[in-house]
Amino acid sequence: MRLRVEFTTEPFDLDEAPRHAVVAREVIQAAELDAVDVGPFGNTAEGGADAVIVAVDALLRRSLEAGATRVSLQVNVIADGPEGVPGAPEGAPEIAEDGR
């Protein structure tokens, strides 16, 4: 499965990139992702599901530690592979097909 993540961090500073924004971009650029596009008002990257999920975890942890007060992100499935949906972490509750 391939995923696309789009994200921004706040607070914004139009004069210079805040530390949390720089850290978030560094995390995404260093991750094993492809099609990375960073910009002043939004960032996107694509990759395999596991790589995107690991990158999002690091992005959230490191940008919040660097002073972000808000992280907005969206994750989309862009291609389904034969492996299907990646498994939930160990100990996570199972979700039935009806959403319960």
C-alpha positions as CSV (number, residue, x, y, z in Angstrom):
1,M,0.0,0.0,0.0
2,R,1.3,3.5,-0.9
3,L,0.3,6.5,1.1
4,R,0.6,10.3,0.7
5,V,1.0,12.5,3.7
6,E,0.4,16.3,3.6
7,F,1.3,18.4,6.7
8,T,1.9,21.8,8.1
9,T,3.1,22.9,11.5
10,E,2.2,26.0,13.5
11,P,2.7,28.7,14.6
12,F,3.6,30.3,11.3
13,D,6.3,32.9,11.0
14,L,6.5,34.6,7.6
15,D,9.9,36.2,8.3
16,E,11.8,32.9,8.8
17,A,11.1,29.2,9.2
18,P,10.4,28.3,12.8
19,R,12.5,25.6,14.4
20,H,9.5,23.2,14.4
21,A,9.0,23.6,10.7
22,V,12.7,23.0,9.9
23,V,12.7,19.9,12.1
24,A,9.5,18.5,10.4
25,R,11.0,19.0,7.0
26,E,14.3,17.4,8.1
27,V,12.4,14.3,9.4
28,I,10.5,13.9,6.1
29,Q,13.5,14.5,3.9
30,A,15.5,11.9,5.9
31,A,12.8,9.3,5.8
32,E,12.7,6.5,3.3
33,L,10.0,8.3,1.3
34,D,9.8,9.4,-2.3
35,A,8.1,12.3,-4.1
36,V,8.9,14.6,-1.2
37,D,7.9,18.2,-1.8
38,V,8.5,20.8,0.9
39,G,7.2,24.4,0.8
40,P,6.5,27.4,3.0
41,F,2.8,26.6,3.5
42,G,2.6,22.8,3.1
43,N,4.6,19.7,2.6
44,T,3.8,16.4,0.9
45,A,5.6,13.0,0.6
46,E,4.7,9.6,-0.7
47,G,5.9,6.1,0.1
48,G,5.1,2.7,1.4
49,A,2.6,2.5,4.3
50,D,5.2,1.4,6.9
51,A,7.6,4.1,5.9
52,V,5.0,6.9,5.9
53,I,3.6,5.7,9.3
54,V,7.1,5.7,10.8
55,A,7.9,9.1,9.4
56,V,4.6,10.6,10.7
57,D,5.3,9.3,14.2
58,A,8.8,10.9,14.1
59,L,7.3,14.1,12.5
60,L,4.8,14.5,15.3
61,R,7.2,13.7,18.2
62,R,10.1,15.9,17.0
63,S,8.1,18.9,15.7
64,L,6.1,19.1,19.0
65,E,9.3,18.8,21.0
66,A,10.7,21.7,18.8
67,G,7.8,24.0,19.7
68,A,5.0,23.3,17.3
69,T,1.6,24.1,18.9
70,R,-0.4,22.5,16.1
71,V,0.4,19.9,13.5
72,S,-2.2,19.5,10.7
73,L,-1.8,16.4,8.6
74,Q,-3.7,14.3,6.2
75,V,-2.9,10.8,5.0
76,N,-4.4,9.3,1.9
77,V,-4.1,5.9,0.4
78,I,-2.9,6.4,-3.2
79,A,-2.4,2.7,-4.2
80,D,-3.5,-0.6,-2.7
81,G,-0.9,-3.3,-2.8
82,P,-1.3,-7.0,-2.5
83,E,-0.4,-6.9,1.2
84,G,-3.6,-4.9,2.1
85,V,-3.9,-2.7,5.1
86,P,-0.8,-2.8,7.4
87,G,-1.3,-4.5,10.8
88,A,-2.1,-2.5,13.9
89,P,0.6,-2.1,16.5
90,E,0.9,-4.9,19.1
91,G,-1.9,-4.6,21.7
92,A,-4.0,-2.2,19.6
93,P,-7.8,-3.0,19.7
94,E,-9.2,-4.9,16.7
95,I,-11.7,-3.0,14.6
96,A,-14.5,-5.0,13.0
97,E,-15.4,-4.6,9.4
98,D,-18.5,-2.7,10.5
99,G,-16.3,-0.1,12.2
100,R,-16.9,-1.2,15.8
